[in-house]
Amino acid sequence: MRSLPTLLRRFCRDEKGTLVAEAVIVLPLLIWVYLALFVYWDAYRSINTSQKAAYTISDMISREMNTAPLTPAYITGMRSLMKYLIDKDQTVKLRVSSVTWSQARNRYEVDWSVSPDGAFPLLTTSNVVGVNSKIPTLADGDHVIVVETAVTYHPLANGFGWVANLNSFNWSYQDYVGKRRDGSEMFQKGANIAAPKITQQVKDMDLKQFIVTRPRFAPKLCMQGFTCS
């Protein structure tokens, strides 16, 4: 009969099954990290691209000379330009409004508001209160152009069909238990391990921008179909 110290030393040196156990523990984390690198990088890239595209639209509108009123078709063209600047699978909602401050009535007032295809409710003097905190303080009679955009974003991981398969994978393993009399290795079916859920917190969302710009070459910009006083 072997002594207890001998059995303990043998137990400490025994490494059977360690590789499988380590893989089961580490593999889900490695896969999540690998996916996260793609997902989060793509999310930040999309945010940056949509923001730059929105500022480009706002800057272009602010440079209009107001020699002739803007038209709804012009705003629709700005939306088409923004679609060109972002990813092809994304959709764009756009609303452009002209806002002024009335000292006599102590409120912001909307000169005009246009949103192609009715993507946004039109901004009016009555509902502009909801965005008052986003508009900087203006002098009496000053006019600004407010450009609001919403770009749809779908996380990159949604396109990885094997993520769902990973979550339904049978994480059972076989443990080496010894050798048969004929010298062949013998494995025994191990316990079923619950499949770890590989998740990421980046979900479908609208990347929204709210940009306020003062007209550069005119006190205000007029819009066709609206009174321009």
C-alpha positions in Angstrom: 0.0 0.0 0.0 1.4 3.4 -1.0 2.0 6.0 1.7 0.0 9.2 1.9 2.9 11.5 1.0 3.5 9.5 -2.2 -0.2 9.8 -3.1 -0.2 13.5 -2.5 2.9 14.1 -4.6 1.3 12.1 -7.4 -1.9 14.1 -7.1 0.0 17.4 -7.3 1.9 16.3 -10.4 -1.3 15.0 -12.1 -2.3 17.5 -14.9 -4.9 15.4 -16.7 -7.7 17.5 -18.0 -6.2 20.9 -17.1 -5.9 22.0 -20.8 -9.6 21.3 -21.4 -10.7 23.0 -18.2 -8.6 26.1 -19.0 -10.0 26.3 -22.5 -13.5 26.1 -21.2 -12.9 29.0 -18.8 -10.8 31.2 -21.1 -12.3 30.6 -24.6 -15.6 32.4 -24.0 -13.7 35.5 -22.7 -11.3 35.5 -25.6 -14.2 35.3 -28.1 -16.0 38.1 -26.3 -12.9 40.3 -26.3 -12.3 39.6 -30.0 -15.9 40.5 -30.9 -15.8 43.6 -28.6 -12.7 44.9 -30.5 -14.8 44.9 -33.7 -18.1 46.0 -32.2 -16.8 48.9 -30.1 -14.4 50.1 -32.8 -17.2 50.1 -35.4 -19.6 51.9 -33.0 -17.1 54.7 -32.4 -16.3 54.9 -36.1 -19.9 55.3 -36.9 -20.5 57.9 -34.2 -17.5 59.9 -35.5 -18.6 59.6 -39.2 -22.2 60.7 -38.5 -21.0 63.6 -36.4 -18.6 64.9 -39.0 -21.3 64.4 -41.7 -23.8 66.4 -39.7 -21.3 69.2 -39.1 -20.5 69.3 -42.8 -24.2 69.7 -43.6 -24.5 72.5 -41.0 -21.5 74.3 -42.3 -22.7 74.2 -45.9 -26.1 75.6 -45.0 -24.5 78.4 -42.9 -22.4 79.5 -45.9 -25.5 80.3 -48.0 -25.6 83.9 -49.2 -29.4 84.2 -49.0 -29.5 85.8 -52.5 -32.6 83.5 -52.9 -34.7 81.6 -50.4 -33.7 78.0 -49.6 -36.1 75.3 -50.8 -37.3 72.1 -49.3 -35.6 70.3 -52.2 -32.3 71.9 -51.1 -32.7 70.3 -47.6 -33.6 67.0 -49.2 -30.3 67.3 -51.2 -28.5 67.8 -47.9 -29.9 64.6 -46.6 -28.8 62.8 -49.8 -25.3 64.2 -49.3 -25.2 63.0 -45.7 -26.3 59.5 -46.9 -23.4 59.5 -49.2 -21.0 60.4 -46.4 -22.0 57.6 -44.0 -22.4 53.8 -44.4 -24.7 52.5 -47.1 -26.8 50.4 -44.7 -27.6 53.4 -42.5 -30.7 55.7 -42.9 -30.7 59.4 -42.1 -33.4 61.6 -40.5 -32.9 65.3 -40.9 -34.5 68.5 -39.7 -33.3 72.0 -40.4 -34.8 75.0 -38.7 -34.2 78.7 -38.3 -34.6 80.0 -34.8 -34.5 83.5 -33.4 -34.6 85.1 -29.9 -37.4 87.6 -29.1 -36.5 89.8 -26.2 -39.9 91.4 -26.2 -41.7 88.0 -25.8 -38.8 86.5 -23.9 -38.7 83.3 -25.9 -37.1 81.5 -28.8 -39.2 81.6 -32.0 -39.0 79.4 -35.1 -38.9 81.2 -38.5 -39.2 77.9 -40.4 -38.5 74.2 -40.1 -38.1 71.5 -42.8 -37.8 67.8 -42.4 -37.6 65.7 -45.6 -40.3 63.0 -45.8 -41.6 64.1 -42.4 -38.9 62.2 -40.6 -39.1 64.6 -37.6 -42.1 66.6 -36.4 -41.5 70.2 -37.5 -40.1 72.5 -35.0 -42.4 75.3 -34.0 -42.4 78.2 -31.6 -44.7 76.2 -29.3 -42.5 73.1 -29.1 -39.1 74.7 -29.4 -39.2 75.0 -25.6 -38.2 71.3 -25.5 -34.8 72.1 -26.9 -34.2 75.5 -25.3 -31.4 74.1 -23.2 -29.5 73.1 -26.3 -29.6 76.5 -28.0 -27.0 79.1 -26.8 -28.0 82.5 -25.5 -28.8 84.9 -28.4 -29.0 88.6 -28.6 -32.4 90.1 -29.4 -33.2 89.4 -33.1 -30.3 87.1 -33.7 -31.0 84.1 -36.0 -29.3 80.7 -35.9 -29.7 77.5 -38.0 -30.4 74.3 -36.1 -29.5 71.1 -37.8 -30.8 67.9 -36.2 -29.8 64.4 -37.5 -30.5 60.8 -36.5 -28.5 58.0 -38.1 -29.5 54.4 -37.6 -26.8 52.1 -36.3 -26.7 48.3 -36.2 -23.9 46.7 -34.2 -21.4 44.8 -36.3 -21.9 41.7 -34.2 -25.5 41.4 -35.5 -23.9 40.1 -38.7 -22.0 37.3 -37.1 -24.3 34.4 -37.4 -22.0 32.1 -35.4 -22.5 34.2 -32.2 -26.0 32.6 -31.8 -24.5 29.2 -32.4 -21.9 29.8 -29.8 -24.6 30.6 -27.2 -26.3 27.2 -28.0 -23.0 25.2 -28.1 -22.9 22.0 -26.0 -20.0 22.7 -23.7 -19.6 19.0 -22.6 -16.1 17.6 -22.4 -14.4 14.2 -22.2 -11.9 13.5 -19.4 -9.0 11.1 -19.7 -9.3 8.5 -17.0 -6.6 5.9 -17.9 -5.7 3.1 -20.3 -7.4 -0.1 -21.1 -5.7 -3.5 -20.9 -4.9 -3.4 -24.6 -3.1 -0.1 -24.1 -5.7 2.2 -25.7 -6.6 5.4 -23.9 -9.9 5.5 -22.2 -12.1 8.7 -22.0 -15.2 9.3 -19.9 -17.9 11.7 -20.7 -17.7 14.7 -18.4 -20.4 16.9 -16.9 -22.3 19.2 -19.2 -21.3 22.8 -18.6 -23.9 25.5 -19.1 -23.1 27.5 -22.3 -21.7 30.9 -21.2 -23.7 33.7 -22.8 -21.5 35.9 -25.1 -23.2 39.3 -25.0 -22.3 42.9 -25.9 -24.0 46.0 -24.7 -23.9 47.9 -28.0 -27.5 47.7 -29.4 -29.4 49.1 -32.3 -29.6 52.9 -31.8 -30.0 56.3 -33.4 -26.9 58.4 -33.5 -28.3 61.9 -32.9 -26.7 65.2 -33.5 -28.0 68.7 -32.5 -25.9 71.5 -34.1 -26.5 75.2 -33.9 -24.7 77.5 -36.4 -25.0 81.2 -37.1 -25.4 82.2 -40.8 -22.0 83.4 -42.0 -22.8 85.9 -44.7 -26.4 87.0 -43.9 -28.3 88.0 -40.8 -30.8 85.1 -41.4 -31.6 82.5 -44.1 -35.1 82.4 -45.6 -37.0 79.3 -46.8 -39.4 79.1 -49.7 -43.0 79.0 -48.5 -42.3 80.8 -45.3 -42.6 84.5 -44.5 -39.1 86.1 -44.4 -39.4 89.3 -42.5 
